[in-house]
C-alpha cells in the first residue's frame, strides 16, 4: 500500500472549509470589481447632472448658429450666457448682447418637434454642443422701455432719444439700417438688432407683428458675456461706449 500517495491525494483535496473561504473571496472580488466599474458611470452621471443644473440656472454655453451678429460673433462660436445677469433687480441695458426666446415676438407659430429629438437637442444645446432651439435668438439691445428709436438721421445713423449712436461694432460695409423706422419702445420691452444688419432678421422685420418688433424683458434668457470657443476667439463682450451718451427717455410711454 502506497501510504505517501494516499497522503498526497488527501492533502491536495480541498476541505469544505477551505473551499468556502475561496468562494467568499471570489464573491468579494467580483463585487469589488463591479463596484469599480459602476463608479466611473456614477461619477459621469453626477457631473452631467451638475452641468445641466448649472446650465439651467447660472450660465449656459450657446452655439451661434448664424451670421446675424458678425463680426462680433461668428458662426460656430460658443458664448457663455450669464443667466444671473438680470435676476436680482438688474435689467438689460442698451448695448448688451442678449439671448432671448422669440416666442410671441419674433415667432408666432407652434414649433413642432419630436419629444425625444427635442430632449436630445435640448441636452446638447445646454452643453453648447448643438444649435439652440429655433425660437432662441441672439441680438444687441438698441432701445429699452421708454426709448424713442429712429432711423435714420441725415448721416444715416440710428438715433436713441435724439442722440445718434456711433455703431463701431457693425459688420464692415453694413449701413445701420436699410429700413426706416420710428419707434417708442413700450415699458418692459426691448428693441433689438443684429450687428450684421444686412443679414439679421431682427426687430425691424417684425414691425407689423403683435408687439411691433419689441421683445419682452421677461423673455430674455441671459446676457452673452464671453466667447469661450474656439480658443483663438476667446474674449469678453463689453457694452460699447457709444451708448454712454444716450440720454434717459423723456418720460413713460405706452
C-alpha positions in Angstrom: 0.0 0.0 0.0 1.4 3.4 -1.1 0.9 5.5 2.0 2.7 8.5 0.6 0.5 8.6 -2.4 -2.6 8.4 -0.2 -1.4 11.3 1.9 -0.6 13.3 -1.2 -4.1 12.8 -2.5 -5.7 13.8 0.8 -3.5 16.9 1.1 -4.3 18.1 -2.4 -8.1 17.7 -1.9 -9.6 21.0 -0.6 -11.5 20.7 2.6 -15.1 22.0 2.7 -13.9 24.9 4.9 -11.1 25.9 2.5 -13.5 25.9 -0.5 -16.0 28.1 1.4 -13.3 30.7 2.1 -12.1 30.7 -1.5 -15.7 31.1 -2.7 -16.2 34.0 -0.3 -13.0 35.7 -1.5 -14.1 35.3 -5.1 -17.5 36.8 -4.4 -15.9 39.8 -2.6 -13.5 40.3 -5.5 -16.4 40.2 -8.1 -18.4 42.6 -6.0 -15.4 45.0 -5.7 -14.8 44.8 -9.5 -18.4 45.5 -10.3 -18.3 48.5 -7.9 -15.2 49.9 -9.6 -16.9 49.5 -12.9 -20.0 51.4 -11.7 -18.1 54.2 -10.1 -17.0 56.0 -13.3 -20.5 55.7 -14.7 -22.0 57.2 -11.5 -19.3 59.9 -11.4 -20.0 60.8 -15.1 -23.8 60.9 -14.4 -23.3 63.2 -11.4 -21.0 65.5 -13.4 -23.5 65.7 -16.2 -26.4 66.4 -13.8 -24.3 69.2 -12.2 -23.5 70.7 -15.6 -27.2 70.6 -16.7 -28.3 72.3 -13.4 -25.6 74.9 -13.8 -26.7 75.5 -17.4 -30.3 75.8 -16.5 -29.9 78.4 -13.7 -26.5 80.0 -13.8 -24.6 80.1 -17.1 -25.2 78.3 -20.4 -22.9 77.8 -23.4 -24.8 78.9 -26.5 -23.7 77.9 -30.0 -24.0 80.7 -32.5 -26.0 79.3 -35.5 -26.0 82.3 -38.0 -24.0 85.3 -39.2 -26.5 87.8 -37.9 -24.1 89.1 -35.2 -20.9 89.2 -37.2 -18.3 90.5 -36.8 -18.9 90.4 -33.0 -20.0 86.7 -33.1 -19.2 84.2 -35.8 -21.0 81.1 -36.9 -19.8 78.2 -34.6 -18.7 80.5 -31.8 -19.7 79.3 -28.3 -20.6 82.1 -26.0 -21.3 81.8 -22.2 -24.7 83.2 -21.4 -25.0 84.7 -17.9 -28.4 83.7 -16.6 -28.0 85.6 -13.4 -27.2 89.0 -15.1 -30.8 90.1 -14.8 -32.1 88.0 -11.9 -31.6 90.4 -8.9 -33.1 93.7 -10.0 -30.8 94.4 -12.9 -32.3 94.9 -16.4 -30.9 94.6 -19.9 -29.0 97.8 -20.9 -28.5 99.4 -24.3 -25.6 97.7 -26.0 -25.9 94.4 -24.2 -25.8 91.3 -26.3 -28.7 89.1 -25.1 -30.1 85.7 -25.9 -33.9 85.6 -25.7 -36.9 83.4 -26.5 -38.6 84.9 -29.5 -41.9 83.1 -29.0 -44.7 85.7 -29.2 -42.4 88.4 -30.6 -40.3 87.0 -33.5 -42.1 83.7 -33.7 -45.9 83.5 -33.9 -46.5 79.8 -34.7 -46.2 76.5 -33.0 -42.8 74.8 -33.3 -43.5 71.0 -33.8 -40.7 68.7 -32.6 -40.5 65.0 -31.8 -40.3 64.8 -27.9 -37.3 62.5 -27.9 -35.5 64.6 -30.5 -36.4 67.7 -28.5 -35.0 66.2 -25.3 -31.7 65.3 -27.0 -31.4 68.6 -28.8 -32.1 70.4 -25.5 -29.4 68.5 -23.7 -27.0 69.1 -26.5 -27.8 72.8 -26.6 -27.5 73.1 -22.8 -23.9 71.8 -23.2 -23.2 74.1 -26.2 -22.8 71.0 -28.5 -25.9 71.5 -30.5 -27.7 74.5 -32.1 -30.2 76.2 -29.8 -34.0 76.0 -30.3 -35.3 77.7 -33.4 -37.1 80.2 -31.2 -33.9 81.3 -29.4 -32.2 84.4 -30.8 -29.0 86.4 -30.0 -29.1 90.2 -30.7 -27.9 93.5 -29.4 -30.2 95.7 -27.3 -30.6 99.1 -29.0 -33.5 100.5 -27.1 -35.1 99.8 -23.7 -38.5 100.7 -22.3 -39.5 104.3 -22.9 -36.7 104.9 -25.5 -37.5 106.7 -28.8 -35.5 104.8 -31.5 -35.4 106.2 -35.1 -33.5 105.6 -38.3 -32.1 107.2 -40.0 -30.7 110.7 -39.5 -29.1 112.8 -42.3 -25.9 110.9 -41.9 -27.7 107.5 -41.9 -27.3 106.8 -38.2 -29.7 105.4 -35.7 -30.8 107.8 -33.0 -31.9 106.9 -29.5 -33.8 109.7 -27.6 -32.5 112.2 -30.2 -28.8 111.1 -29.8 -27.0 109.5 -32.7 -25.3 106.2 -32.0 -21.8 105.6 -33.4 -22.1 101.9 -34.0 -18.5 100.8 -34.4 -19.4 97.1 -33.9 -21.4 96.9 -37.2 -20.2 94.4 -39.8 -17.9 96.2 -42.3 -19.8 97.7 -45.2 -23.2 97.5 -43.5 -25.4 100.5 -43.1 -27.1 101.0 -39.7 -30.4 100.1 -41.5 -31.9 99.8 -44.9 -35.3 100.2 -43.4 -36.6 103.4 -41.9 -38.4 103.2 -38.6 -39.6 105.4 -35.8 -40.5 103.5 -32.6 -41.2 104.3 -29.0 -40.3 101.1 -27.0 -43.0 100.1 -24.5 -42.1 99.7 -20.9 -40.9 96.2 -20.2 -39.8 95.7 -23.8 -36.6 95.9 -25.8 -35.7 96.9 -29.4 -33.0 94.6 -30.6 -30.9 94.4 -33.8 -28.1 92.2 -35.1 -24.6 93.6 -35.7 -24.7 92.3 -39.3 -27.6 94.4 -40.3 -27.7 93.1 -43.9 -28.1 89.5 -42.7 -30.1 90.0 -39.5 -33.8 89.3 -39.1 -34.5 91.5 -36.0 -37.0 94.0 -34.6 -37.2 95.8 -37.9 -38.6 92.7 -39.6 -41.5 92.4 -37.1 -42.8 96.0 -37.1 -46.1 94.8 -38.3 -46.4 91.9 -35.8 -48.0 92.0 -32.4 -45.6 93.9 -30.2 -44.3 95.9 -33.1 -41.0 94.0 -33.2 -40.2 94.6 -29.5 -39.1 91.7 -27.2 -40.5 91.3 -23.6 -37.8 91.6 -21.0 -39.1 88.5 -19.3 -38.3 86.5 -22.4 -34.6 87.3 -22.1 -32.6 84.1 -21.2 -29.4 85.9 -20.3 -26.5 88.2 -21.3 -23.7 86.9 -23.6 -20.6 87.7 -21.6 -17.8 85.6 -23.0 -16.7 83.8 -26.2 -15.3 80.5 -24.9 -14.7 78.7 -28.2 -12.7 78.4 -30.4 -9.7 79.3 -28.3 -8.5 81.8 -30.9 -11.7 83.8 -30.4 -11.7 83.8 -26.6 -12.7 87.3 -25.3 -15.2 89.1 -23.1 -18.1 91.0 -24.6 -18.3 94.6 -23.3 -21.1 97.1 -23.7 -20.0 99.7 -26.3 -19.1 103.2 -25.1 -21.3 104.6 -27.8 -24.4 104.1 -25.6 -22.9 106.1 -22.7 -24.1 109.4 -24.2 -27.7 108.3 -24.7 -30.0 110.4 -22.5 -32.8 108.9 -20.5 -36.2 108.6 -22.1 -38.3 111.8 -21.8 -41.0 110.0 -19.8 -43.2 107.0 -19.6 -44.7 105.8 -22.9 -47.4 103.3 -23.7 
